[in-house]
């Protein structure tokens, strides 16, 4: 068997000009790099905005759960009014007021991390414990 003597290349050799790409590789590489970086930054911003949205929605749901729990607690216990109901997510300050013989009004103010949110008002039937209006 003969021994092969020579170099192995994947492209045909040309004399003196075998590695000339005529300036195509560098601009093409830079264009691909810019596209990849643009997609990476866009996906990062999208992830952060969705994460902030989910955190905001979580706090809104926690506030709604706390206020609903305070309403249920006040409706079941009736009068005299309780000043504060503490939940896992914050404090709810309540104010009770009798409107008619059958209707009562609850006004709840939610407080969390030293922030006080707008009050919610509920009018309910004292006998049936059904909510008539929620404002």
DONUNU-96799 format. One record per residue: chain; x, y, z of N, C-alpha, C, O, CB in turn; residue in three letters. Coordinates in steps of 0.2 Angstrom, whole numbers. Glycine has a CB too. Example, Ala and Ser with C-alpha at 12.3 -4.5 7.8 and 13.67 -1.06 7.14 Angstrom:
unit=A	nx=66	ny=-28	nz=39	cax=62	cay=-22	caz=39	cx=66	cy=-16	cz=39	ox=71	oy=-17	oz=42	cbx=57	cby=-22	cbz=45	code=ALA
unit=A	nx=64	ny=-11	nz=35	cax=68	cay=-5	caz=36	cx=64	cy=0	cz=39	ox=67	oy=6	oz=40	cbx=70	cby=-3	cbz=29	code=SER
This chain:
unit=A	nx=4	ny=-6	nz=0	cax=0	cay=0	caz=0	cx=4	cy=6	cz=0	ox=10	oy=7	oz=3	cbx=-5	cby=0	cbz=6	code=UNK
unit=A	nx=2	ny=11	nz=-4	cax=6	cay=17	caz=-5	cx=5	cy=22	cz=1	ox=-1	oy=23	oz=3	cbx=5	cby=20	cbz=-11	code=UNK
unit=A	nx=10	ny=25	nz=3	cax=9	cay=31	caz=8	cx=7	cy=37	cz=5	ox=10	oy=39	oz=0	cbx=15	cby=32	cbz=13	code=UNK
unit=A	nx=2	ny=41	nz=7	cax=0	cay=47	caz=4	cx=4	cy=53	cz=7	ox=5	oy=53	oz=13	cbx=-7	cby=48	cbz=5	code=UNK
unit=A	nx=7	ny=57	nz=3	cax=11	cay=62	caz=6	cx=8	cy=69	cz=3	ox=8	oy=70	oz=-3	cbx=19	cby=62	cbz=4	code=UNK
unit=A	nx=6	ny=73	nz=8	cax=3	cay=79	caz=5	cx=-2	cy=82	cz=11	ox=-2	oy=79	oz=17	cbx=-2	cby=78	cbz=-1	code=UNK
unit=A	nx=-5	ny=87	nz=10	cax=-9	cay=90	caz=15	cx=-16	cy=89	cz=13	ox=-18	oy=89	oz=7	cbx=-8	cby=98	cbz=15	code=UNK
unit=A	nx=-20	ny=89	nz=18	cax=-27	cay=88	caz=17	cx=-31	cy=94	cz=18	ox=-30	oy=97	oz=24	cbx=-30	cby=82	cbz=22	code=UNK
unit=A	nx=-35	ny=97	nz=13	cax=-39	cay=103	caz=14	cx=-46	cy=101	cz=12	ox=-47	oy=97	oz=8	cbx=-35	cby=109	cbz=10	code=UNK
unit=A	nx=-50	ny=106	nz=14	cax=-57	cay=105	caz=12	cx=-59	cy=109	cz=7	ox=-65	oy=109	oz=4	cbx=-62	cby=106	cbz=18	code=UNK
unit=A	nx=-55	ny=114	nz=5	cax=-56	cay=118	caz=-1	cx=-50	cy=117	cz=-6	ox=-44	oy=116	oz=-4	cbx=-58	cby=125	cbz=1	code=UNK
unit=A	nx=-51	ny=118	nz=-12	cax=-46	cay=118	caz=-17	cx=-41	cy=124	cz=-16	ox=-43	oy=129	oz=-15	cbx=-48	cby=118	cbz=-24	code=UNK
unit=A	nx=-35	ny=122	nz=-16	cax=-30	cay=127	caz=-16	cx=-29	cy=131	cz=-22	ox=-29	oy=128	oz=-28	cbx=-23	cby=124	cbz=-13	code=UNK
unit=A	nx=-28	ny=137	nz=-22	cax=-26	cay=141	caz=-27	cx=-20	cy=145	cz=-26	ox=-18	oy=146	oz=-20	cbx=-32	cby=147	cbz=-29	code=UNK
unit=A	nx=-16	ny=146	nz=-31	cax=-10	cay=149	caz=-29	cx=-10	cy=156	cz=-27	ox=-12	oy=160	oz=-31	cbx=-5	cby=148	cbz=-36	code=UNK
unit=A	nx=-7	ny=157	nz=-21	cax=-7	cay=164	caz=-19	cx=-13	cy=167	cz=-16	ox=-13	oy=173	oz=-13	cbx=-4	cby=168	cbz=-24	code=UNK
unit=A	nx=-19	ny=165	nz=-18	cax=-25	cay=168	caz=-16	cx=-30	cy=163	cz=-13	ox=-36	oy=164	oz=-14	cbx=-28	cby=171	cbz=-22	code=UNK
unit=A	nx=-28	ny=158	nz=-9	cax=-33	cay=153	caz=-7	cx=-37	cy=155	cz=-1	ox=-41	oy=152	oz=1	cbx=-29	cby=147	cbz=-6	code=UNK
unit=A	nx=-35	ny=160	nz=3	cax=-39	cay=162	caz=9	cx=-42	cy=169	cz=8	ox=-44	oy=172	oz=13	cbx=-34	cby=163	cbz=15	code=UNK
unit=A	nx=-43	ny=171	nz=2	cax=-47	cay=178	caz=1	cx=-54	cy=177	cz=0	ox=-57	oy=174	oz=-4	cbx=-44	cby=181	cbz=-6	code=UNK
unit=A	nx=-58	ny=180	nz=5	cax=-65	cay=179	caz=5	cx=-68	cy=186	cz=2	ox=-74	oy=187	oz=2	cbx=-68	cby=178	cbz=12	code=UNK
unit=A	nx=-64	ny=190	nz=0	cax=-66	cay=197	caz=-3	cx=-70	cy=201	cz=2	ox=-74	oy=205	oz=0	cbx=-70	cby=196	cbz=-9	code=UNK
unit=A	nx=-68	ny=201	nz=9	cax=-71	cay=205	caz=13	cx=-79	cy=204	cz=15	ox=-82	oy=208	oz=18	cbx=-71	cby=212	cbz=11	code=UNK
unit=A	nx=-81	ny=198	nz=14	cax=-88	cay=196	caz=16	cx=-89	cy=193	cz=23	ox=-94	oy=194	oz=25	cbx=-90	cby=190	cbz=11	code=UNK
unit=A	nx=-84	ny=190	nz=26	cax=-85	cay=186	caz=32	cx=-86	cy=191	cz=38	ox=-91	oy=190	oz=42	cbx=-79	cby=182	cbz=34	code=UNK
unit=A	nx=-82	ny=197	nz=38	cax=-83	cay=201	caz=44	cx=-89	cy=205	cz=44	ox=-93	oy=205	oz=49	cbx=-77	cby=206	cbz=44	code=UNK
unit=A	nx=-92	ny=208	nz=39	cax=-98	cay=211	caz=39	cx=-104	cy=206	cz=40	ox=-109	oy=208	oz=44	cbx=-100	cby=215	cbz=33	code=UNK
unit=A	nx=-104	ny=201	nz=38	cax=-109	cay=196	caz=39	cx=-109	cy=193	cz=46	ox=-114	oy=192	oz=49	cbx=-108	cby=189	cbz=34	code=UNK
unit=A	nx=-103	ny=192	nz=49	cax=-102	cay=190	caz=56	cx=-105	cy=196	cz=60	ox=-109	oy=195	oz=65	cbx=-95	cby=189	cbz=58	code=UNK
unit=A	nx=-103	ny=202	nz=59	cax=-106	cay=208	caz=63	cx=-114	cy=208	cz=62	ox=-117	oy=210	oz=67	cbx=-103	cby=214	cbz=61	code=UNK
unit=A	nx=-116	ny=207	nz=57	cax=-123	cay=208	caz=56	cx=-127	cy=202	cz=60	ox=-132	oy=203	oz=63	cbx=-125	cby=207	cbz=48	code=UNK
unit=A	nx=-124	ny=196	nz=59	cax=-127	cay=191	caz=63	cx=-127	cy=192	cz=71	ox=-131	oy=191	oz=75	cbx=-124	cby=184	cbz=62	code=UNK
unit=A	nx=-121	ny=195	nz=73	cax=-120	cay=196	caz=80	cx=-125	cy=202	cz=82	ox=-128	oy=201	oz=88	cbx=-113	cby=199	cbz=81	code=UNK
unit=A	nx=-126	ny=207	nz=78	cax=-131	cay=212	caz=80	cx=-138	cy=209	cz=81	ox=-142	oy=211	oz=85	cbx=-131	cby=218	cbz=75	code=UNK
unit=A	nx=-140	ny=205	nz=76	cax=-146	cay=202	caz=76	cx=-147	cy=198	cz=83	ox=-153	oy=198	oz=86	cbx=-148	cby=197	cbz=70	code=UNK
unit=A	nx=-142	ny=194	nz=84	cax=-143	cay=189	caz=90	cx=-143	cy=194	cz=97	ox=-147	oy=192	oz=101	cbx=-137	cby=185	cbz=91	code=UNK
unit=A	nx=-139	ny=199	nz=97	cax=-140	cay=204	caz=103	cx=-146	cy=207	cz=103	ox=-149	oy=208	oz=109	cbx=-134	cby=209	cbz=103	code=UNK
unit=A	nx=-149	ny=209	nz=98	cax=-155	cay=213	caz=98	cx=-161	cy=208	cz=100	ox=-165	oy=210	oz=104	cbx=-157	cby=215	cbz=90	code=UNK
unit=A	nx=-161	ny=202	nz=98	cax=-166	cay=197	caz=100	cx=-165	cy=196	cz=108	ox=-170	oy=195	oz=111	cbx=-165	cby=191	cbz=96	code=UNK
unit=A	nx=-159	ny=195	nz=110	cax=-158	cay=194	caz=117	cx=-160	cy=200	cz=121	ox=-163	oy=198	oz=126	cbx=-150	cby=193	cbz=118	code=UNK
unit=A	nx=-159	ny=206	nz=120	cax=-161	cay=211	caz=123	cx=-169	cy=212	cz=123	ox=-172	oy=214	oz=128	cbx=-158	cby=218	cbz=121	code=UNK
unit=A	nx=-172	ny=211	nz=117	cax=-179	cay=211	caz=117	cx=-182	cy=206	cz=121	ox=-187	oy=207	oz=124	cbx=-181	cby=210	cbz=109	code=UNK
unit=A	nx=-180	ny=200	nz=121	cax=-183	cay=195	caz=125	cx=-182	cy=196	cz=133	ox=-186	oy=194	oz=137	cbx=-180	cby=188	cbz=124	code=UNK
unit=A	nx=-176	ny=199	nz=135	cax=-175	cay=201	caz=142	cx=-180	cy=206	cz=144	ox=-183	oy=206	oz=149	cbx=-168	cby=204	cbz=143	code=UNK
unit=A	nx=-181	ny=211	nz=140	cax=-186	cay=216	caz=141	cx=-193	cy=214	cz=142	ox=-197	oy=216	oz=146	cbx=-186	cby=222	cbz=136	code=UNK
unit=A	nx=-195	ny=209	nz=137	cax=-201	cay=206	caz=137	cx=-202	cy=202	cz=144	ox=-208	oy=202	oz=147	cbx=-202	cby=201	cbz=131	code=UNK
unit=A	nx=-197	ny=198	nz=146	cax=-198	cay=194	caz=152	cx=-199	cy=199	cz=158	ox=-203	oy=197	oz=162	cbx=-192	cby=190	cbz=153	code=UNK
unit=A	nx=-195	ny=204	nz=158	cax=-195	cay=209	caz=164	cx=-202	cy=212	cz=164	ox=-205	oy=213	oz=170	cbx=-190	cby=214	cbz=164	code=UNK
unit=A	nx=-205	ny=214	nz=159	cax=-211	cay=217	caz=159	cx=-217	cy=212	cz=161	ox=-221	oy=214	oz=164	cbx=-213	cby=220	cbz=152	code=UNK
unit=A	nx=-216	ny=206	nz=158	cax=-221	cay=201	caz=160	cx=-221	cy=199	cz=168	ox=-226	oy=198	oz=171	cbx=-221	cby=195	cbz=156	code=UNK
unit=A	nx=-215	ny=199	nz=170	cax=-214	cay=198	caz=177	cx=-216	cy=203	cz=182	ox=-219	oy=202	oz=187	cbx=-206	cby=197	cbz=179	code=UNK
unit=A	nx=-215	ny=210	nz=180	cax=-218	cay=215	caz=184	cx=-226	cy=215	cz=183	ox=-229	oy=217	oz=188	cbx=-215	cby=222	cbz=181	code=UNK
unit=A	nx=-228	ny=213	nz=178	cax=-236	cay=213	caz=177	cx=-238	cy=208	cz=182	ox=-244	oy=209	oz=185	cbx=-238	cby=211	cbz=170	code=UNK
unit=A	nx=-235	ny=202	nz=182	cax=-237	cay=197	caz=187	cx=-237	cy=199	cz=194	ox=-241	oy=197	oz=198	cbx=-234	cby=190	cbz=185	code=UNK
unit=A	nx=-231	ny=202	nz=196	cax=-231	cay=204	caz=203	cx=-236	cy=209	cz=204	ox=-239	oy=209	oz=210	cbx=-224	cby=208	cbz=204	code=UNK
unit=A	nx=-238	ny=214	nz=200	cax=-243	cay=219	caz=201	cx=-250	cy=215	cz=202	ox=-254	oy=217	oz=206	cbx=-243	cby=224	cbz=195	code=UNK
unit=A	nx=-251	ny=210	nz=197	cax=-258	cay=207	caz=198	cx=-258	cy=203	cz=204	ox=-264	oy=202	oz=207	cbx=-259	cby=202	cbz=192	code=UNK
unit=A	nx=-253	ny=200	nz=207	cax=-252	cay=196	caz=213	cx=-254	cy=201	cz=219	ox=-258	oy=199	oz=223	cbx=-246	cby=193	cbz=214	code=UNK
unit=A	nx=-252	ny=207	nz=219	cax=-253	cay=212	caz=224	cx=-260	cy=214	cz=224	ox=-264	oy=215	oz=229	cbx=-249	cby=218	cbz=224	code=UNK
unit=A	nx=-263	ny=215	nz=218	cax=-270	cay=217	caz=217	cx=-275	cy=211	cz=220	ox=-280	oy=212	oz=223	cbx=-272	cby=218	cbz=210	code=UNK
unit=A	nx=-273	ny=205	nz=218	cax=-277	cay=199	caz=220	cx=-277	cy=198	cz=228	ox=-282	oy=197	oz=231	cbx=-275	cby=193	cbz=217	code=UNK
unit=A	nx=-271	ny=199	nz=231	cax=-270	cay=199	caz=238	cx=-274	cy=204	cz=242	ox=-277	oy=203	oz=247	cbx=-262	cby=199	cbz=240	code=UNK
unit=A	nx=-274	ny=210	nz=239	cax=-278	cay=215	caz=242	cx=-286	cy=214	cz=241	ox=-289	oy=215	oz=246	cbx=-277	cby=222	cbz=238	code=UNK
unit=A	nx=-288	ny=211	nz=236	cax=-295	cay=209	caz=235	cx=-297	cy=204	cz=240	ox=-302	oy=204	oz=242	cbx=-296	cby=207	cbz=228	code=UNK
unit=A	nx=-292	ny=199	nz=241	cax=-294	cay=193	caz=245	cx=-294	cy=196	cz=252	ox=-299	oy=194	oz=256	cbx=-288	cby=188	cbz=245	code=UNK
unit=A	nx=-290	ny=200	nz=254	cax=-290	cay=203	caz=261	cx=-296	cy=207	cz=262	ox=-300	oy=206	oz=268	cbx=-284	cby=208	cbz=262	code=UNK
unit=A	nx=-298	ny=211	nz=257	cax=-305	cay=215	caz=258	cx=-311	cy=211	cz=258	ox=-315	oy=212	oz=263	cbx=-305	cby=220	cbz=253	code=UNK
unit=A	nx=-311	ny=206	nz=254	cax=-316	cay=201	caz=254	cx=-317	cy=197	cz=261	ox=-322	oy=196	oz=263	cbx=-316	cby=196	cbz=248	code=UNK
unit=A	nx=-311	ny=195	nz=263	cax=-311	cay=192	caz=270	cx=-313	cy=196	cz=275	ox=-317	oy=194	oz=280	cbx=-304	cby=189	cbz=272	code=UNK
unit=A	nx=-312	ny=202	nz=275	cax=-314	cay=207	caz=281	cx=-321	cy=208	cz=280	ox=-325	oy=209	oz=285	cbx=-310	cby=214	cbz=280	code=UNK
unit=A	nx=-324	ny=209	nz=274	cax=-331	cay=209	caz=273	cx=-335	cy=203	cz=276	ox=-340	oy=204	oz=279	cbx=-333	cby=210	cbz=265	code=UNK
unit=A	nx=-333	ny=197	nz=274	cax=-336	cay=191	caz=276	cx=-336	cy=191	cz=284	ox=-340	oy=189	oz=287	cbx=-332	cby=185	cbz=273	code=UNK
unit=A	nx=-330	ny=193	nz=287	cax=-329	cay=193	caz=294	cx=-334	cy=198	cz=297	ox=-337	oy=196	oz=303	cbx=-322	cby=194	cbz=296	code=UNK
unit=A	nx=-334	ny=204	nz=295	cax=-339	cay=209	caz=297	cx=-346	cy=207	cz=297	ox=-350	oy=208	oz=301	cbx=-338	cby=216	cbz=294	code=UNK
unit=A	nx=-348	ny=204	nz=291	cax=-355	cay=202	caz=290	cx=-357	cy=196	cz=294	ox=-363	oy=196	oz=297	cbx=-356	cby=200	cbz=282	code=UNK
unit=A	nx=-353	ny=192	nz=296	cax=-354	cay=186	caz=300	cx=-355	cy=188	cz=307	ox=-359	oy=186	oz=311	cbx=-349	cby=181	cbz=299	code=UNK
unit=A	nx=-350	ny=193	nz=310	cax=-350	cay=195	caz=317	cx=-355	cy=200	cz=318	ox=-357	oy=202	oz=324	cbx=-343	cby=197	cbz=318	code=UNK
unit=A	nx=-357	ny=204	nz=313	cax=-361	cay=210	caz=314	cx=-358	cy=215	cz=318	ox=-352	oy=217	oz=318	cbx=-368	cby=207	cbz=317	code=UNK
unit=A	nx=-363	ny=219	nz=321	cax=-361	cay=225	caz=325	cx=-359	cy=223	cz=332	ox=-362	oy=218	oz=334	cbx=-366	cby=230	cbz=325	code=UNK
unit=A	nx=-355	ny=226	nz=336	cax=-352	cay=232	caz=335	cx=-346	cy=232	cz=330	ox=-343	oy=226	oz=329	cbx=-349	cby=235	cbz=342	code=UNK
unit=A	nx=-344	ny=237	nz=327	cax=-339	cay=237	caz=322	cx=-332	cy=235	cz=325	ox=-330	oy=237	oz=330	cbx=-339	cby=243	cbz=318	code=UNK
unit=A	nx=-328	ny=231	nz=321	cax=-321	cay=230	caz=322	cx=-317	cy=236	cz=319	ox=-318	oy=237	oz=313	cbx=-319	cby=223	cbz=320	code=UNK
unit=A	nx=-312	ny=238	nz=322	cax=-308	cay=243	caz=319	cx=-303	cy=241	cz=314	ox=-303	oy=243	oz=309	cbx=-304	cby=247	cbz=325	code=UNK
unit=A	nx=-300	ny=235	nz=316	cax=-295	cay=232	caz=311	cx=-295	cy=225	cz=310	ox=-297	oy=221	oz=315	cbx=-288	cby=234	cbz=313	code=UNK
unit=A	nx=-295	ny=222	nz=304	cax=-294	cay=215	caz=303	cx=-287	cy=214	cz=300	ox=-286	oy=217	oz=295	cbx=-300	cby=212	cbz=299	code=UNK
unit=A	nx=-283	ny=210	nz=303	cax=-276	cay=209	caz=301	cx=-277	cy=202	cz=297	ox=-279	oy=197	oz=299	cbx=-271	cby=208	cbz=306	code=UNK
unit=A	nx=-274	ny=202	nz=291	cax=-273	cay=196	caz=287	cx=-266	cy=195	cz=285	ox=-262	oy=199	oz=287	cbx=-277	cby=197	cbz=280	code=UNK
unit=A	nx=-265	ny=190	nz=281	cax=-258	cay=188	caz=280	cx=-255	cy=193	cz=275	ox=-249	oy=194	oz=275	cbx=-257	cby=181	cbz=276	code=UNK
unit=A	nx=-259	ny=197	nz=271	cax=-256	cay=202	caz=266	cx=-256	cy=209	cz=269	ox=-253	oy=213	oz=265	cbx=-260	cby=201	cbz=260	code=UNK
unit=A	nx=-260	ny=211	nz=274	cax=-260	cay=218	caz=276	cx=-266	cy=219	cz=281	ox=-268	oy=214	oz=284	cbx=-261	cby=222	cbz=270	code=UNK
unit=A	nx=-267	ny=225	nz=283	cax=-273	cay=227	caz=287	cx=-278	cy=230	cz=284	ox=-278	oy=234	oz=279	cbx=-270	cby=231	cbz=293	code=UNK
unit=A	nx=-284	ny=228	nz=286	cax=-291	cay=231	caz=283	cx=-294	cy=235	cz=289	ox=-296	oy=232	oz=294	cbx=-295	cby=226	cbz=280	code=UNK
unit=A	nx=-295	ny=241	nz=288	cax=-299	cay=245	caz=293	cx=-306	cy=246	cz=291	ox=-307	oy=247	oz=285	cbx=-295	cby=253	cbz=294	code=UNK
unit=A	nx=-311	ny=244	nz=295	cax=-318	cay=244	caz=293	cx=-321	cy=249	cz=297	ox=-320	oy=251	oz=303	cbx=-321	cby=237	cbz=295	code=UNK
unit=A	nx=-327	ny=252	nz=294	cax=-332	cay=256	caz=297	cx=-339	cy=254	cz=296	ox=-340	oy=253	oz=290	cbx=-330	cby=264	cbz=295	code=UNK
unit=A	nx=-343	ny=253	nz=301	cax=-350	cay=250	caz=300	cx=-354	cy=256	cz=301	ox=-353	oy=260	oz=305	cbx=-351	cby=244	cbz=304	code=UNK
unit=A	nx=-360	ny=256	nz=297	cax=-365	cay=261	caz=297	cx=-372	cy=258	cz=295	ox=-372	oy=254	oz=290	cbx=-363	cby=267	cbz=293	code=UNK
unit=A	nx=-377	ny=259	nz=299	cax=-383	cay=256	caz=298	cx=-387	cy=261	cz=293	ox=-388	oy=267	oz=295	cbx=-387	cby=255	cbz=304	code=UNK
unit=A	nx=-389	ny=259	nz=288	cax=-393	cay=263	caz=283	cx=-401	cy=263	cz=284	ox=-404	oy=268	oz=285	cbx=-392	cby=261	cbz=276	code=UNK
unit=A	nx=-403	ny=257	nz=285	cax=-410	cay=256	caz=286	cx=-411	cy=250	cz=291	ox=-405	oy=247	oz=294	cbx=-415	cby=254	cbz=280	code=UNK
unit=A	nx=-417	ny=248	nz=292	cax=-418	cay=242	caz=297	cx=-414	cy=236	cz=295	ox=-411	oy=232	oz=298	cbx=-425	cby=240	cbz=298	code=UNK
unit=A	nx=-414	ny=235	nz=288	cax=-411	cay=229	caz=285	cx=-404	cy=230	cz=282	ox=-401	oy=225	oz=281	cbx=-416	cby=226	cbz=280	code=UNK
unit=A	nx=-403	ny=236	nz=280	cax=-397	cay=237	caz=276	cx=-391	cy=240	cz=281	ox=-393	oy=244	oz=285	cbx=-398	cby=241	cbz=270	code=UNK
unit=A	nx=-385	ny=238	nz=280	cax=-379	cay=241	caz=283	cx=-374	cy=242	cz=278	ox=-374	oy=239	oz=273	cbx=-377	cby=236	cbz=289	code=UNK
unit=A	nx=-370	ny=247	nz=279	cax=-364	cay=249	caz=275	cx=-358	cy=248	cz=278	ox=-357	oy=250	oz=284	cbx=-365	cby=256	cbz=273	code=UNK
unit=A	nx=-353	ny=244	nz=275	cax=-346	cay=243	caz=277	cx=-342	cy=247	cz=273	ox=-342	oy=247	oz=266	cbx=-344	cby=236	cbz=277	code=UNK
unit=A	nx=-337	ny=251	nz=276	cax=-332	cay=254	caz=272	cx=-325	cy=252	cz=274	ox=-323	oy=252	oz=280	cbx=-332	cby=262	cbz=273	code=UNK
unit=A	nx=-321	ny=249	nz=269	cax=-315	cay=246	caz=271	cx=-309	cy=250	cz=268	ox=-310	oy=252	oz=262	cbx=-315	cby=238	cbz=269	code=UNK
unit=A	nx=-304	ny=251	nz=272	cax=-298	cay=254	caz=269	cx=-292	cy=249	cz=270	ox=-291	oy=247	oz=276	cbx=-296	cby=261	cbz=272	code=UNK
unit=A	nx=-289	ny=247	nz=265	cax=-283	cay=242	caz=265	cx=-277	cy=246	cz=266	ox=-275	oy=251	oz=263	cbx=-283	cby=238	cbz=258	code=UNK
unit=A	nx=-273	ny=243	nz=270	cax=-266	cay=246	caz=272	cx=-261	cy=240	cz=271	ox=-262	oy=235	oz=274	cbx=-266	cby=249	cbz=279	code=UNK
unit=A	nx=-255	ny=242	nz=268	cax=-250	cay=237	caz=267	cx=-244	cy=240	cz=266	ox=-243	oy=245	oz=262	cbx=-252	cby=232	cbz=261	code=UNK
unit=A	nx=-239	ny=239	nz=270	cax=-232	cay=242	caz=269	cx=-232	cy=249	cz=269	ox=-229	oy=253	oz=266	cbx=-228	cby=239	cbz=263	code=UNK
unit=A	nx=-236	ny=252	nz=274	cax=-237	cay=259	caz=275	cx=-240	cy=262	cz=270	ox=-240	oy=269	oz=269	cbx=-230	cby=262	cbz=277	code=UNK
unit=A	nx=-243	ny=259	nz=265	cax=-247	cay=262	caz=259	cx=-254	cy=261	cz=261	ox=-257	oy=255	oz=263	cbx=-245	cby=259	cbz=252	code=UNK
unit=A	nx=-258	ny=266	nz=260	cax=-266	cay=266	caz=261	cx=-269	cy=266	cz=254	ox=-268	oy=271	oz=251	cbx=-268	cby=271	cbz=266	code=UNK
unit=A	nx=-273	ny=261	nz=253	cax=-277	cay=261	caz=246	cx=-284	cy=264	cz=247	ox=-286	oy=265	oz=252	cbx=-277	cby=254	cbz=244	code=UNK
unit=A	nx=-287	ny=266	nz=241	cax=-293	cay=269	caz=241	cx=-298	cy=264	cz=245	ox=-298	oy=258	oz=244	cbx=-296	cby=270	cbz=234	code=UNK
unit=A	nx=-303	ny=267	nz=248	cax=-308	cay=263	caz=252	cx=-313	cy=259	cz=247	ox=-315	oy=262	oz=242	cbx=-312	cby=267	cbz=257	code=UNK
unit=A	nx=-315	ny=254	nz=249	cax=-321	cay=250	caz=246	cx=-327	cy=250	cz=250	ox=-326	oy=249	oz=256	cbx=-319	cby=243	cbz=244	code=UNK
unit=A	nx=-333	ny=251	nz=247	cax=-339	cay=252	caz=251	cx=-344	cy=246	cz=249	ox=-344	oy=245	oz=243	cbx=-342	cby=259	cbz=250	code=UNK
unit=A	nx=-347	ny=243	nz=254	cax=-351	cay=237	caz=253	cx=-358	cy=239	cz=256	ox=-357	oy=240	oz=262	cbx=-348	cby=230	cbz=254	code=UNK
unit=A	nx=-363	ny=238	nz=253	cax=-370	cay=238	caz=256	cx=-373	cy=231	cz=256	ox=-373	oy=228	oz=251	cbx=-375	cby=244	cbz=253	code=UNK
unit=A	nx=-375	ny=229	nz=262	cax=-377	cay=222	caz=262	cx=-384	cy=222	cz=267	ox=-385	oy=226	oz=271	cbx=-372	cby=217	cbz=265	code=UNK
unit=A	nx=-387	ny=216	nz=266	cax=-393	cay=215	caz=269	cx=-391	cy=211	cz=276	ox=-388	oy=206	oz=276	cbx=-398	cby=211	cbz=265	code=UNK
unit=A	nx=-393	ny=214	nz=281	cax=-391	cay=211	caz=288	cx=-394	cy=205	cz=290	ox=-391	oy=201	oz=293	cbx=-393	cby=216	cbz=293	code=UNK
unit=A	nx=-400	ny=203	nz=287	cax=-404	cay=197	caz=289	cx=-401	cy=191	cz=284	ox=-400	oy=186	oz=287	cbx=-411	cby=198	cbz=288	code=UNK
unit=A	nx=-401	ny=193	nz=278	cax=-399	cay=187	caz=273	cx=-391	cy=187	cz=272	ox=-389	oy=182	oz=269	cbx=-403	cby=188	cbz=266	code=UNK
unit=A	nx=-388	ny=192	nz=274	cax=-381	cay=192	caz=273	cx=-379	cy=192	cz=266	ox=-373	oy=190	oz=264	cbx=-377	cby=187	cbz=277	code=UNK
unit=A	nx=-383	ny=195	nz=261	cax=-381	cay=196	caz=254	cx=-379	cy=203	cz=253	ox=-382	oy=208	oz=255	cbx=-387	cby=194	cbz=250	code=UNK
unit=A	nx=-374	ny=203	nz=248	cax=-372	cay=210	caz=246	cx=-376	cy=213	cz=241	ox=-378	oy=210	oz=236	cbx=-364	cby=209	cbz=243	code=UNK
unit=A	nx=-378	ny=219	nz=242	cax=-383	cay=223	caz=238	cx=-379	cy=227	cz=233	ox=-380	oy=226	oz=227	cbx=-388	cby=227	cbz=242	code=UNK
unit=A	nx=-374	ny=231	nz=235	cax=-370	cay=235	caz=231	cx=-363	cy=234	cz=233	ox=-361	oy=234	oz=239	cbx=-372	cby=242	cbz=231	code=UNK
unit=A	nx=-358	ny=235	nz=229	cax=-351	cay=235	caz=230	cx=-348	cy=241	cz=226	ox=-349	oy=241	oz=220	cbx=-348	cby=228	cbz=228	code=UNK
unit=A	nx=-345	ny=245	nz=230	cax=-343	cay=252	caz=226	cx=-335	cy=252	cz=228	ox=-332	oy=257	oz=225	cbx=-347	cby=258	cbz=229	code=UNK
